[in-house]
Amino acid sequence: MLPTDASTDADTALAAQTAPVSARAAGARTRAGTDPGAATDCEDTLDLRLPDELIALFTAGPEQTGGTTGNAGDLLDGVGDWGPVTTTAGVFQLVPVRTERDVPLVSRWMNDPAVAAFWELAGHESVVEKHLRPQTDGDGRSVPCLGVLDGIPMSYWEIYRADLDPLARHYPARPHDTGIHLLIGTVADRGRGLGTALLRAVADHILDRRPACARVVAEPDLRNTPSVSAFLSAGFRYSAEVDLPDKRAALMVRERGLRALL
Protein backbone atom coordinates (compact mmCIF):
# COMPACT_ATOMS: atom_id res chain seq x y z
CA MET A 1 0.00 0.00 0.00
CA LEU A 2 1.27 3.44 -0.86
CA PRO A 3 1.78 5.92 1.98
CA THR A 4 -0.76 8.73 2.13
CA ASP A 5 1.22 11.37 4.00
CA ALA A 6 3.97 13.60 2.58
CA SER A 7 7.14 13.17 4.64
CA THR A 8 10.65 14.53 4.51
CA ASP A 9 11.49 11.70 2.12
CA ALA A 10 8.65 12.80 -0.16
CA ASP A 11 10.14 16.25 -0.57
CA THR A 12 13.60 14.81 -1.16
CA ALA A 13 12.13 12.58 -3.86
CA LEU A 14 10.43 15.58 -5.45
CA ALA A 15 13.88 16.97 -6.11
CA ALA A 16 14.11 14.27 -8.78
CA GLN A 17 10.48 14.20 -9.87
CA THR A 18 8.63 13.06 -13.00
CA ALA A 19 11.35 13.58 -15.56
CA PRO A 20 9.90 13.42 -19.08
CA VAL A 21 10.84 10.55 -21.34
CA SER A 22 12.88 12.86 -23.59
CA ALA A 23 14.96 14.06 -20.66
CA ARG A 24 15.87 10.56 -19.55
CA ALA A 25 16.68 9.48 -23.10
CA ALA A 26 18.89 12.53 -23.60
CA GLY A 27 20.63 11.79 -20.33
CA ALA A 28 21.33 8.24 -21.36
CA ARG A 29 22.97 9.48 -24.56
CA THR A 30 25.15 12.02 -22.72
CA ARG A 31 25.99 10.06 -19.60
CA ALA A 32 29.50 9.44 -20.87
CA GLY A 33 30.16 13.16 -20.66
CA THR A 34 29.36 13.46 -16.97
CA ASP A 35 31.87 13.56 -14.15
CA PRO A 36 32.97 9.94 -13.69
CA GLY A 37 33.50 10.60 -10.01
CA ALA A 38 30.01 11.96 -9.41
CA ALA A 39 28.23 10.27 -6.52
CA THR A 40 25.06 8.31 -7.12
CA ASP A 41 23.90 8.23 -3.50
CA CYS A 42 20.95 10.60 -3.13
CA GLU A 43 22.22 11.56 0.31
CA ASP A 44 25.26 13.18 -1.33
CA THR A 45 23.60 16.40 -2.46
CA LEU A 46 25.14 19.75 -3.25
CA ASP A 47 24.43 22.93 -1.35
CA LEU A 48 23.66 25.20 -4.29
CA ARG A 49 23.64 28.96 -3.76
CA LEU A 50 22.25 31.20 -6.47
CA PRO A 51 24.42 34.06 -7.73
CA ASP A 52 23.27 37.43 -6.44
CA GLU A 53 22.83 38.75 -9.98
CA LEU A 54 20.41 35.93 -10.83
CA ILE A 55 18.37 36.54 -7.70
CA ALA A 56 18.23 40.21 -8.66
CA LEU A 57 16.59 39.31 -11.98
CA PHE A 58 13.65 37.78 -10.16
CA THR A 59 13.29 40.40 -7.46
CA ALA A 60 13.30 43.23 -10.00
CA GLY A 61 10.10 44.60 -11.45
CA PRO A 62 8.97 44.08 -15.06
CA GLU A 63 10.59 47.34 -16.14
CA GLN A 64 13.98 45.96 -15.04
CA THR A 65 13.64 42.49 -16.52
CA GLY A 66 12.34 43.59 -19.88
CA GLY A 67 8.64 43.14 -19.27
CA THR A 68 6.61 39.94 -19.34
CA THR A 69 8.33 36.62 -19.80
CA GLY A 70 5.10 35.11 -21.09
CA ASN A 71 4.58 33.43 -24.43
CA ALA A 72 1.06 34.30 -25.48
CA GLY A 73 1.48 31.97 -28.47
CA ASP A 74 1.89 28.78 -26.46
CA LEU A 75 -0.79 26.08 -26.43
CA LEU A 76 -1.35 26.46 -22.69
CA ASP A 77 -3.13 29.82 -22.54
CA GLY A 78 0.02 31.87 -21.96
CA VAL A 79 1.75 30.31 -18.96
CA GLY A 80 4.01 33.35 -18.57
CA ASP A 81 0.99 35.59 -18.13
CA TRP A 82 -0.70 33.51 -15.45
CA GLY A 83 0.80 35.69 -12.75
CA PRO A 84 1.61 34.90 -9.12
CA VAL A 85 -0.45 32.82 -6.74
CA THR A 86 -0.46 32.90 -2.95
CA THR A 87 0.35 29.52 -1.42
CA THR A 88 0.81 28.27 2.12
CA ALA A 89 4.56 28.59 1.51
CA GLY A 90 4.52 32.13 0.11
CA VAL A 91 3.92 33.91 -3.18
CA PHE A 92 4.73 31.57 -6.06
CA GLN A 93 5.02 32.19 -9.78
CA LEU A 94 5.92 30.16 -12.86
CA VAL A 95 8.42 32.15 -14.94
CA PRO A 96 9.08 30.72 -18.43
CA VAL A 97 12.72 29.81 -18.97
CA ARG A 98 14.99 32.04 -21.01
CA THR A 99 17.83 29.83 -22.15
CA GLU A 100 20.39 32.63 -22.30
CA ARG A 101 19.66 33.45 -18.67
CA ASP A 102 18.61 30.22 -17.02
CA VAL A 103 20.66 27.36 -18.48
CA PRO A 104 23.48 27.70 -15.89
CA LEU A 105 21.05 27.51 -12.99
CA VAL A 106 18.99 24.62 -14.36
CA SER A 107 22.18 22.76 -15.28
CA ARG A 108 23.49 23.20 -11.73
CA TRP A 109 20.30 21.63 -10.39
CA MET A 110 20.48 18.80 -12.91
CA ASN A 111 24.00 17.98 -11.68
CA ASP A 112 22.77 17.37 -8.14
CA PRO A 113 22.97 13.56 -7.74
CA ALA A 114 19.45 13.39 -6.29
CA VAL A 115 18.10 15.05 -9.42
CA ALA A 116 20.41 13.40 -11.96
CA ALA A 117 19.26 9.94 -10.87
CA PHE A 118 15.86 10.58 -12.45
CA TRP A 119 16.29 13.37 -15.00
CA GLU A 120 19.62 12.11 -16.41
CA LEU A 121 20.59 15.58 -17.68
CA ALA A 122 23.84 15.90 -15.72
CA GLY A 123 27.02 17.03 -17.41
CA HIS A 124 27.91 20.12 -19.40
CA GLU A 125 25.43 23.00 -19.67
CA SER A 126 24.94 22.09 -23.33
CA VAL A 127 23.07 18.96 -22.21
CA VAL A 128 20.38 21.05 -20.51
CA GLU A 129 20.30 23.55 -23.39
CA LYS A 130 19.60 20.72 -25.84
CA HIS A 131 16.74 19.61 -23.62
CA LEU A 132 15.28 23.12 -23.32
CA ARG A 133 15.60 24.34 -26.92
CA PRO A 134 12.90 22.10 -28.45
CA GLN A 135 10.49 23.50 -25.86
CA THR A 136 11.46 27.18 -25.94
CA ASP A 137 11.72 27.18 -29.75
CA GLY A 138 8.90 24.71 -30.35
CA ASP A 139 5.18 25.00 -31.01
CA GLY A 140 4.23 25.82 -27.43
CA ARG A 141 2.92 22.45 -26.32
CA SER A 142 5.45 22.38 -23.44
CA VAL A 143 6.64 25.40 -21.46
CA PRO A 144 9.71 25.01 -19.21
CA CYS A 145 9.55 27.33 -16.20
CA LEU A 146 11.44 28.34 -13.11
CA GLY A 147 9.35 28.16 -9.97
CA VAL A 148 9.93 31.42 -8.12
CA LEU A 149 8.93 31.49 -4.44
CA ASP A 150 8.91 34.88 -2.72
CA GLY A 151 11.18 36.22 -5.45
CA ILE A 152 13.72 33.37 -5.37
CA PRO A 153 13.96 30.72 -8.12
CA MET A 154 13.92 27.36 -6.32
CA SER A 155 12.38 24.77 -8.64
CA TYR A 156 12.07 23.74 -12.28
CA TRP A 157 8.73 22.89 -13.89
CA GLU A 158 7.51 21.78 -17.28
CA ILE A 159 3.84 22.52 -17.95
CA TYR A 160 2.79 20.59 -21.03
CA ARG A 161 -0.19 19.49 -23.10
CA ALA A 162 -0.44 15.86 -22.07
CA ASP A 163 -2.98 15.22 -24.83
CA LEU A 164 -0.35 16.27 -27.40
CA ASP A 165 2.54 14.47 -25.69
CA PRO A 166 3.81 10.90 -26.28
CA LEU A 167 2.25 10.14 -22.89
CA ALA A 168 -1.15 10.29 -24.59
CA ARG A 169 -0.38 6.99 -26.33
CA HIS A 170 -0.27 5.29 -22.94
CA TYR A 171 -3.52 6.39 -21.31
CA PRO A 172 -7.02 7.54 -22.43
CA ALA A 173 -6.14 11.21 -22.83
CA ARG A 174 -8.79 13.90 -23.06
CA PRO A 175 -8.49 17.21 -24.96
CA HIS A 176 -6.49 19.81 -23.03
CA ASP A 177 -5.22 17.42 -20.35
CA THR A 178 -2.30 19.33 -18.80
CA GLY A 179 0.78 17.61 -17.44
CA ILE A 180 3.42 18.53 -14.86
CA HIS A 181 7.10 17.62 -14.60
CA LEU A 182 9.02 19.17 -11.72
CA LEU A 183 12.05 19.14 -9.53
CA ILE A 184 12.90 21.10 -6.40
CA GLY A 185 16.37 22.35 -7.14
CA THR A 186 17.48 23.99 -3.94
CA VAL A 187 18.66 21.57 -1.26
CA ALA A 188 17.50 23.87 1.55
CA ASP A 189 13.93 23.74 0.20
CA ARG A 190 13.63 19.97 0.53
CA GLY A 191 12.12 18.28 3.55
CA ARG A 192 9.94 21.26 4.50
CA GLY A 193 6.64 20.22 2.94
CA LEU A 194 7.10 22.52 -0.05
CA GLY A 195 6.62 19.78 -2.64
CA THR A 196 3.06 18.98 -1.67
CA ALA A 197 2.12 22.63 -1.11
CA LEU A 198 3.43 23.72 -4.52
CA LEU A 199 1.96 20.74 -6.36
CA ARG A 200 -1.47 21.58 -4.98
CA ALA A 201 -1.09 25.28 -5.78
CA VAL A 202 0.16 24.73 -9.33
CA ALA A 203 -2.57 22.18 -10.11
CA ASP A 204 -5.20 24.65 -8.89
CA HIS A 205 -3.54 27.46 -10.84
CA ILE A 206 -3.66 25.39 -14.04
CA LEU A 207 -7.36 24.69 -13.58
CA ASP A 208 -8.04 28.36 -12.84
CA ARG A 209 -6.11 29.66 -15.84
CA ARG A 210 -7.08 26.95 -18.38
CA PRO A 211 -10.89 26.74 -18.54
CA ALA A 212 -10.76 24.03 -21.22
CA CYS A 213 -8.61 21.78 -19.03
CA ALA A 214 -10.57 19.28 -16.96
CA ARG A 215 -7.60 17.29 -15.61
CA VAL A 216 -4.02 17.80 -14.48
CA VAL A 217 -1.85 14.70 -14.80
CA ALA A 218 1.60 13.50 -13.81
CA GLU A 219 3.57 10.24 -14.21
CA PRO A 220 6.16 9.72 -11.45
CA ASP A 221 8.18 6.53 -11.49
CA LEU A 222 6.16 3.83 -9.77
CA ARG A 223 9.17 2.93 -7.64
CA ASN A 224 9.32 6.45 -6.25
CA THR A 225 6.65 5.91 -3.61
CA PRO A 226 7.49 9.11 -1.68
CA SER A 227 6.75 11.14 -4.80
CA VAL A 228 3.52 9.27 -5.40
CA SER A 229 2.62 10.02 -1.79
CA ALA A 230 3.28 13.73 -2.30
CA PHE A 231 0.93 13.80 -5.28
CA LEU A 232 -1.73 11.99 -3.27
CA SER A 233 -1.37 14.54 -0.49
CA ALA A 234 -1.71 17.33 -3.06
CA GLY A 235 -5.12 16.06 -4.15
CA PHE A 236 -4.16 13.81 -7.07
CA ARG A 237 -5.60 10.32 -7.29
CA TYR A 238 -3.71 7.20 -8.28
CA SER A 239 -5.38 6.35 -11.59
CA ALA A 240 -3.35 3.56 -13.19
CA GLU A 241 0.06 2.08 -13.88
CA VAL A 242 1.44 2.84 -17.34
CA ASP A 243 4.44 1.38 -19.13
CA LEU A 244 6.49 4.21 -20.62
CA PRO A 245 9.64 3.66 -22.70
CA ASP A 246 11.94 4.31 -19.76
CA LYS A 247 9.89 3.45 -16.69
CA ARG A 248 6.73 1.99 -15.23
CA ALA A 249 4.87 5.02 -14.01
CA ALA A 250 2.03 5.86 -11.67
CA LEU A 251 -0.52 7.93 -13.55
CA MET A 252 -1.66 10.63 -11.14
CA VAL A 253 -4.77 12.69 -11.94
CA ARG A 254 -6.24 15.84 -10.41
CA GLU A 255 -9.77 16.41 -11.72
CA ARG A 256 -11.57 19.73 -11.90
CA GLY A 257 -14.86 18.14 -10.87
CA LEU A 258 -13.40 16.91 -7.58
CA ARG A 259 -11.75 20.17 -6.46
CA ALA A 260 -14.50 21.00 -4.01
CA LEU A 261 -13.98 17.68 -2.25
CA LEU A 262 -10.20 18.01 -1.82
N, C-alpha and C positions, 0 to 999 in steps of 0.2 A: 504494500500500500504506500502511496506517495504521501510525504508529509504535507500538512496543510498550513503550517506556520512558516513565515519567512524569518530565518535565523541569520546569524553572522555568516555562516557558510553560504547562505543563499546570496547575499550581497557580494561575497567574494566570487562566487560562480558567475554573477552577472557581469563581472569584469571581462569575462570571456564568453559572452552570450551570443546566441543565435546568429552565428556567422553565415552569410549567404553561401550558396554552393560555389559561386564564382570566386569568392574570396578564398575558400579552402583549396580550390583547384589551382588558383594562381600561386598560393603558398606552397603547394606541393611542387610546382614547377620551379620555384625560386629557392627552395629550402637549401640547396647547395651553396647559395650565396650568403647564408646567415653565419653568424659567429659560431664556429664549431665548438667553442667552449661555453656557449650559452646554457644556463641551467634549464631543466625541464620540470623541476619541482615547483608547483604553484606557490609554495611557501616562500620561494626565493624571488620576491617581487622588488621592483625598483621604486625608490622614493623620488617621484618625478615632480620637479618644481617648474612652473611656467615662467618664461622670461617676462620681465616687467613690461616690456614693450608690447607683448602679445596680450597681456591682461589689459593694458591701456586701450587696445582696440575695442574690447568688449565693454569697457566701462565708459567709453566716450559716447557722445550722442550721435544721431544720424548725420549731423552736419560735419562731424569729424571723421566718420568712417566712410563717407561717400554716399550716404543715403541708404535706402533699403537694400537688403541683400536678397530680397525675394526674387523668384522667377515666376512671373505671372503666367508664363507659357507652359509650365509643367502640367502634368496630367493629374495633379493632386490638389487642385484649387489653390495654387500659390502658397506653398508651405512657408516661404520666407515672409509672407504677409500675414501669417496667422497671429503674430504678436505674442506677448508674454501671457503666462497664466500663473495664478497664485496657487502654490501647492503647500502641503504641510511642512515642506522642507525649505520653502522660500519662493521667490519669484523665478520662474523657469521659462526659458525660451529656446526654441529650435532655430538656429542660425545656419542657413545653407552654407556649405563649405565653399571657400574660394581656394583653389589649389595653390595659387601663388603665395597665399598667406598661411594656409593651414596644414599643408603636407608635413612640415617638420614636426608639428605637435602630434598629429594623428600617427605618424610613423613612430614617434617616441612611445606612444601608448601601445602600438602593435608589437613593439619589441619587448614589452613586459612579458616575462614567461607565462604568467597566468592568462594573458590575452592571446599570446602567440599559439598556445596549445589548441585553441579552437579556431581562431581566424586565419592562422598560417600566413600572415602577411609581414613577418619579421624580415629584417635585412635592411638593405639600402632604402633610402627614401623613394627611389624610383619604383620600388615594388608597390608602395601605397599609391603613388601617383598613377600607375598603370591601372590600379583598381578603381580609383576615383574618376579618371577621365571619361570612361564610357558613360558614367552617370551625369557628370557635370556638363559634358558635351553631347549627351544623348537626347532622346525624344521627350524626356521629362517623366518617364514612368517610375523612376527611382531618384530620390533626392537625398544625398548625403548631408548630414547636419552635425554641427557641434551642439551639444546640450549645454546651455549657459545658465548656471544657477547663481542668482544674486550677483550677476555681472562677471562670473568666473567660468570659463569653459572647463567642464569636468567630465564630459561623456561624449561618445560618438554614436550617432543614430543614422539609420537608413529607413526612410519612410517610402514605401513602394506600393505600386499597384499589384497586389497579389494575383488579381485576375488576369494580368498581362505578364506575369512572371512564370518561369519554368515550374514553380511550385504548383501552379494551377493544373498541371498534368497529373498531379498526385492526390488531389482531393476535389470534391464537387464545388468548385469556385462559383461565386456569384458576382455579377457586375459590380465593380467599384469596391470589392473587398480590398482592404488596405492592410499591408503588412508592416512589421517592425523588426529590424535588426538593431542591436545595441551592445555597447560595452561601456562600463564605467572605467574611465581611464586613470583617474587619480587615486592612488593607493589610499590616501587619507579619507576618501569618501566611501570606502568599502566597509562593511560591517556596521553601518549606522542606520540601516533601514531605508536608505535612499532608493535602492533598486525598486522595491515594491511601490513606494510613494510616487516615484517618477513614472513607472509603468502605468499606474492607475491614472495619473494626471495626463499623460500623453495620449492614452487610449480615449479618455474623455474629450480631450482637445480635438483629436481626429474626428470623433463623432459630431462635435459641435461645429467644426469648420467644414466638414464634408457631408452635406445633407443627403447626397446620393449613396453614401456608404452606410451599409447596415451592419457590417461586421469588421472588427479589427482582429487580425490573426498573427500568429508567430509560430516558429517551428524549432524550439530548442532541442538539442540532442537528448534523446530519451534517457541516456545514461546520466545526464546532468540533473539529477533529481532536485538539488537545491534550487536550480533555475526554474524548473517546472513548479516547484513550491512557491517561488516568488510570483510567478504568473497567476497561480491559483489565488494567492493572497491579494493580488491586484484586481481580482474580479473576472479573470479569464476562466473558462471551463476546459477541462481536458476532453477534447473531442474524439481523437483517434490517434493511432500510430501510423506513420507514413514512411515508406522506404524511399529516401532521396539518394542521389548518386553517391554521396559521401557519408551518409549517416542514416540511422533509423531515428526518426524525429517524433516528438510529441506535438501534435497539432493543437495549439491553444487558441481559443476563440472567445472574443468579447463581443456580445451582441447588443445592438442598440435597444432592442425590445426588452432586455432584462436589466437595463441600467437602474431602473427605479428599485429593483430588488437587491442591488449590490451595495 
